[in-house]
């Protein structure tokens, strides 16, 4: 016996078709909470949060104001903020073109170059400091010529702090900007080229604005990484109070002499970092 045939009108068929693809039908079914994922997620969150909670609980709050107002702490904080800002500016100047080169051009050895850019992310920072010392030191490969020709000696100077911070922070910027450039729609650049724009004009007025969220995200991450740099700085720039002693180095020195002062310095550095990241959160997280 043949099955009964149901004749759907045009409106009924449209309703069925739209309903089959409606957002409500594509939602995942609601079920119980997957505790196999929630439990390790909560443990991971606790692992990251509890040390900061211990720092806040164990901080000698009554001594924060006098220590924070001391010339040593103010000098170390100002040096950290100024060198991290300078390092971020240098990373932007050098890292954005490098990211564009990796994202928009095809040249032999591009994969090797991308791997070399990521090397500072995986090696210990102190190794980077040793490498900088062997290259830019007074007897280094390039440092000897800088000293002989111009009388410049980078190690153990504020400039060395900036160089060390750029070395460890610029990969964050390059990776972020490269991802933003790869995700940008190239049709706008092609349209600008058909209208007579040069490559530089298209990059400045089309490409860079489209990649601006990625550039800002990379700049914030690079600044935060430069602010907390320790290993490469102490190896290449030393730990000279008032000259090359940044806040992380001041914490290290205070930990050997006065643990309470080290806690206060750590708290100040934590508050500064969190304040900057929180102020720009909507920028760098959406990027």
ROGU-378714 format. One line per 4 residues: number of its first residue (from 1); for each residue x, y, z of C-alpha. Coordinates in steps of 0.1 Angstrom, whole numbers. Layout:
REM residues N
NUM) X,Y,Z | ...
***
This chain:
REM residues 287
1) 0,0,0 | 16,33,-10 | 24,58,18 | 2,88,21
5) 17,119,5 | 17,151,24 | 15,182,3 | 32,212,20
9) 23,246,8 | 49,272,-1 | 46,289,33 | 47,256,52
13) 77,244,33 | 95,277,40 | 86,275,77 | 100,239,78
17) 132,249,60 | 139,280,81 | 131,261,113 | 156,233,104
21) 183,259,102 | 172,282,130 | 198,291,156 | 176,274,182
25) 180,240,165 | 218,244,163 | 223,249,200 | 240,221,218
29) 217,201,240 | 217,211,277 | 229,184,300 | 247,180,332
33) 279,198,340 | 309,177,327 | 328,174,360 | 356,156,342
37) 364,190,327 | 353,213,355 | 374,198,382 | 408,201,365
41) 397,236,352 | 390,247,388 | 423,232,399 | 442,250,372
45) 425,283,382 | 433,278,418 | 469,270,409 | 472,304,391
49) 452,325,417 | 463,311,450 | 499,324,449 | 486,359,443
53) 461,355,471 | 489,344,494 | 508,375,484 | 479,397,492
57) 472,380,525 | 509,379,536 | 517,415,526 | 526,439,554
61) 500,465,545 | 512,489,572 | 547,491,556 | 536,496,520
65) 533,534,520 | 568,540,536 | 585,515,513 | 567,526,482
69) 578,562,488 | 614,553,493 | 638,567,467 | 651,532,459
73) 616,518,451 | 606,549,432 | 638,548,411 | 634,511,403
77) 597,515,395 | 604,545,372 | 632,526,355 | 610,496,349
81) 582,517,335 | 604,538,313 | 625,510,299 | 594,488,293
85) 578,516,274 | 609,523,254 | 613,485,247 | 577,484,234
89) 583,513,211 | 614,496,196 | 595,463,193 | 567,481,174
93) 592,498,151 | 610,466,143 | 583,439,150 | 555,452,128
97) 575,452,96 | 588,418,105 | 553,405,111 | 542,419,78
101) 571,402,60 | 562,368,75 | 525,372,68 | 524,388,34
105) 555,377,15 | 568,344,4 | 606,340,5 | 630,311,9
109) 635,302,46 | 603,318,59 | 596,289,82 | 631,291,96
113) 627,328,102 | 594,323,120 | 610,296,141 | 639,319,150
117) 615,347,160 | 599,323,185 | 632,311,200 | 633,338,227
121) 599,325,239 | 612,290,247 | 648,295,259 | 656,306,294
125) 660,345,295 | 694,341,311 | 706,323,280 | 694,353,260
129) 714,376,283 | 745,355,277 | 739,356,239 | 735,394,240
133) 766,397,260 | 786,377,235 | 773,398,206 | 770,433,220
137) 795,431,249 | 827,452,247 | 845,422,233 | 815,408,214
141) 811,403,177 | 795,437,172 | 801,453,205 | 839,455,199
145) 833,475,168 | 808,498,185 | 834,505,212 | 863,510,188
149) 844,532,163 | 820,551,185 | 831,545,220 | 798,529,229
153) 796,502,255 | 761,488,260 | 764,463,289 | 755,475,324
157) 738,506,311 | 701,516,310 | 703,510,272 | 712,474,279
161) 680,471,300 | 660,482,269 | 679,458,246 | 673,429,269
165) 636,437,272 | 632,440,234 | 649,406,229 | 624,388,252
169) 593,408,244 | 593,414,207 | 583,378,197 | 549,384,215
173) 543,414,193 | 554,397,161 | 532,366,166 | 502,387,175
177) 506,411,145 | 513,383,121 | 481,366,131 | 461,398,127
181) 476,404,93 | 468,369,82 | 432,373,93 | 427,407,75
185) 408,407,43 | 433,415,15 | 406,426,-9 | 406,460,7
189) 443,463,-1 | 437,452,-37 | 410,478,-40 | 433,505,-27
193) 459,494,-53 | 434,496,-81 | 426,532,-70 | 463,541,-74
197) 476,538,-38 | 512,528,-34 | 522,499,-13 | 532,522,16
201) 500,541,14 | 479,509,13 | 499,496,43 | 496,528,63
205) 459,536,55 | 444,502,49 | 464,473,63 | 476,488,95
209) 441,500,106 | 427,466,100 | 454,450,120 | 453,476,148
213) 436,453,174 | 464,428,169 | 490,455,171 | 476,468,203
217) 473,433,218 | 509,425,209 | 521,459,223 | 503,453,256
221) 517,418,260 | 552,430,250 | 550,458,275 | 539,434,303
225) 566,410,294 | 593,437,293 | 581,450,327 | 587,416,344
229) 619,407,326 | 646,394,349 | 671,369,335 | 683,386,304
233) 684,420,322 | 705,408,352 | 729,390,328 | 734,417,302
237) 727,449,322 | 736,439,357 | 719,449,390 | 732,484,397
241) 709,504,420 | 697,536,404 | 711,527,370 | 700,492,358
245) 680,479,388 | 645,474,376 | 616,463,399 | 621,425,394
249) 658,429,402 | 649,450,433 | 626,422,444 | 654,396,440
253) 678,418,460 | 653,425,487 | 644,388,490 | 680,382,502
257) 680,410,527 | 644,417,538 | 617,393,528 | 589,417,539
261) 603,444,516 | 604,418,488 | 567,411,494 | 559,448,492
265) 579,453,460 | 562,423,445 | 528,436,454 | 536,470,439
269) 548,454,406 | 517,431,406 | 493,461,411 | 510,481,383
273) 508,451,359 | 472,442,367 | 461,479,364 | 476,482,329
277) 462,449,317 | 428,457,332 | 426,491,317 | 433,477,282
281) 415,444,287 | 387,451,262 | 414,459,236 | 438,431,238
285) 413,403,247 | 390,411,217 | 421,413,194
***
